[in-house]
Amino acid sequence: MDGIFGWLGDHGAHQDLIKHMGRAGCLSPEGLLHEHSSQVLGVAGCSRFGKAEIHVENGLAAALHGRPRFLDDELAFIARDQNAAVAVAHGWLRHGEKLPTLMHGNFAFAVLEPLKKEAFLALDRVGAERLCYAKHGGQLAFGSSLQSVAAHPAIGRNIDPQAIYDYLYFHVIPAPRSLYLGVYKLLPGQYATLKNGQISTGFYWQADYAPAAADFDSQRRLFRSTLDQAVRDADGPATAAFLSGGTDSSTVVGALTAARGAPVDTFSIGFDADGFDEMDYARCAVERYGCNSHEYYLKPADIVTAIPVIAREYDEPFGNNSAVPTYFCAKVAREAGFEHMFAGDGGDEIFGGNVRYAKQRLFETYAHLPALLRRGLIEPFAHLPGLSDRFPLAKLKSYVTQANVGLPLRLESYNFLHRTPLDQIFSADFMRAVDPSSTDAALTDVYERTRSDHYINRLMHLDLKFTLADNDLRKVGTMTEAAGIEVRYPLLDDRMVSFANHLPVDYKVRGQKLRWFFKEALTDLLPEKIINKSKHGFGLPFGVWSNQYAPLGDIVGDSLASFKQRGWIQPAYLDHMLAMQRGQHASYYGVMIWVMMMLEQWLQANEH
């Protein structure tokens, strides 16, 4: 894994520590040490893409990973003339904690001052990069990889049971928690400071949803110029693009084609499975833009190949199965000679494209009905004895039940961990070690921290964190890196995010129409077939294929058999899930089977 890592505090064999932390988090680390009195700092970096830079001068150390764009002219000059880590060091001396507000793009950086026994860490606004940290006694350790931090002898790898619960709930371990006790991850737009022996955190940036003037023509011009600038700034030699045929990837390819005035090499993944293949939409975009198209049809054997790669490459358990097609798409591009790829991630979360945004409007409407009508007529009718479990009253009953659950918790109504009593899922010992309500608290905190009272903006703010930073960006970033590709996200350019945030709510979701403004502003760029397509995603027919392809089914069976022995899950629940996955609902139950299988695979691959 690419990244930076380091520590502040006294430690004995310093060069050995750099090698130890480096082996845990990345290959061939290069490090620098500085000693002052009893304080020792070490910083190191490793990079296949030239994104990791370190600088130590006059008792101050700076380590940076990413490709920031400095808004301050002097710092921008230093970054060009020397390197970005030098610019971070100079920027810290000039601006202090204001420094990350003067940086755009993807970045994670640390500044260490041993004389003051102080440190400052910061992460970019969307969480494209990653930065973990831990403090124990007089030791501070940080790193792009959780494994680098945990490798510090003062920290260690003690699995947090709550992290296991969170993983099974969210299918990832959302920041700030990590797999290991005492090790934390920065959130998008967050910083952490070490002063007077204490660590504190805060946000140097939060999404501002104050609406701009609703003038469609002027907003459209600004949007198109911002899109054009974003793809031009991110473009470079040996750059191709993901193309799923969805709205976002098609927009990126169309904009890049227009900016270059030449065809773009695109890479698309297909599935020979009913209900999963969207290659027709990708081909529609290829025809429209005249792309140099590269297609790869994923096979069940590819999943078998990908499982150990996923277990090895992620620094903690990761359960999004679309990591598989992402990896193979990037791998094919690398084998074709490309080094960089554009991805369309982020459009749904900033322009209002997720289906649940429109769906929640239907539920929110219920709360605005007169209380007398709701409680005196609708709810008694929905719960009529003997009829409420039959169609159509069963639908009404379900609607009323969900509508009476407030946002954001209503979003988790169909979570696997809500479908079965927890004491039937988890062992008694495990339940005593966790707090199930912490997942509700985590969702509510992000939802309510939004600088907007409108539920649509609050849902998008929630998705920026949980769907994008914790999940999709980790998926794409890690799998492209594993394939030897550096990924870029033009729709998450800071200028684009700021523009989208300021759009009026009804420009994002108008009635039941998602991404109203986005699609209306791109009618001349996007094929009508793609504008009107229903949202699908980069799904994987794992549940179906694991029943049909014996080697994959064997991995599932062996993994779950081993997982039973850990004592976290009730064996009967695992048996029930596996039996259901082997029946008529293979795709539905296959989601949770994959999540549990990959947890076991990760633990086996990373147990030290």
C-alpha positions, 0 to 999 in steps of 0.5 A: 500500500502506498502512503506515509507513516511516522511517530513522535516520541522516544523509541529505541531502535529507530531505523528498525522501527521504520522498517517494522512499520513500513513492512506492515503498511507499504513496500520499500519505505524510505525514512528520515529521523530527527532527534531532539532531547528525549523526543524522537520523530520519524517520518517515512513514505513509500509510493509507486505513484510518487504521491508520498513525500517527506521533508525534515528541516530545523526540527520540523518534519512534514509527511504528505501523501496525495496530490494537493493544489495549493491556493496560496501562490507562494506555497504553490511555487514551492510545491512546483520548485521543490515538492509538496512536503516542503510546501506543507512545512513552509505553509505550517510555519506561515499559517498553522492550523489554517493550512488545510483550508488553503489546499484543494485536491486529495491529500493527507499530511502530518506535521511534527514539532518535537521541540514543542512535543506537538503534531498536526494531522489533516485529511482532504475534504472528501476523504480520497486519501486516508490517515490513521493515528494512535496515542499511547503514553508519550508515543504518537503514531500515524500512517496512511495504513492502519497496519503501519500504526498498529505495528508501532510497539506502543500501539499493537493489534488488539481487535475491537469487538465493536469494530466487528459489529460495525463491519457486519452492520455497515459492511465496512468499518466507518471512521473514526473507529478502526479494527484495532482498539486505540487506533482511529481514522480521520474523517473527511475535512478533519484534523487532529492536533497533539498539544500538551500530551492530549489529542483533539479533533475538529473540522477545518471544512464542512459542506456548505449547502446555502443555496445559490440563486436559482438561475438555470442558464447561469448555473448550467454554464458554471457547471459545464465550465467547472466540469471541463476544468476538472477533467483538464486539470486531472488529465495526463499521459497514459490516462484511461477511464472506467465506463460502466454506462451509468450517468457519472462514468458516461459524463466523465468520458464525454467531458474528457473526450470534449476536452481532448478533442480525441477518443478516450480509452475506456474499460468496462466490465460485463457479467454473463448473469441475468440482471447484472450486465449493463454492457449495452449502456457502456456500448451506448456511451462508446458509440456516442463518444467514439471511444477506444473501448476495452471490455472484459467479462467477469467469470466466477473463477475471477472471484476466486482469484480476487478474494485473496487479493482483497484480503491482502490489500485492504488494511482492515476488513472490507465487505463491498463485493464490487471491489472484484469488478473494480480490480479486474477493470483496473487490471485490464487497463494496466495490462494495456499500458495505462497508469491512470484512470478516471472514475465517476464516483461522487456524482450521486452524493453531490447532485442527488442521484441515490434512489433513497433520496426520492423514496424518503420524500414519500415517507417524509410526506407522512409526517406532515399529515395532520396528527388526527388523520395519522393516528386516528384513521390511517394507523388504526386502519393499517393495524386491523386485526387479521387483515394487516398482514395481507395485501394491500394492508400489509404494504400500508402497515410497512409504510406507516411503520417506516414513516414513524422511524425518523431519519437517518435511522429509517434508512437501515430498516432492511439492514440484516442486523435488524431482520433477526433478533441480535441474540439469535445472531451473536453469541452472548459473550460478543453481545456483552462486549459491544453497544449496538446503539453505537451505529445509530449514534454514528449515523445520527451524528453525521446527519445532524452535523450538516449545515442544512435543515433539509433532509435531502441535503442531510442525506447527501451529507450522510452519504458523503461520509458513509457511502463515499469516504468509508466505502466507495473511495476505499473500494476504488482507491485500494483496488486500482492501487492493487492493479498498479493504477492511480485513480482520479475523481473529477466529479469530486474536484473541490470546485465541483463539490462546492458548486453542487452543494450550493444548488437549491434542493429541488435542483437535485431532487425534483419530485421523484426525479433524481439529479434533475439539474445534472441531467437537464444540464447535460442533455447535449452531452449524454445519450438519452438512453443513459439519462433515462436509465434506472440506477443499477450500480457495479453489482456482482452475481456472487450469490448466484455464482457461488452456487454454480461454481464449485471452487467458489462454493468451497471457499464460502463453505470453508470460510464460514466453517472457520468463522464459526470457530471464532465464537462471535456468531451463533452457528445456527444463524450462519447455517440459516444464512447459508441455506437461504443463500443456496435457495431462491434468494441467492443474490439477497443473502449472498450479500451477507455471506460475502461480508462474513466470508471476507471478514474471515478471509481477511483475518486469516490473511492478516493474523500476526 
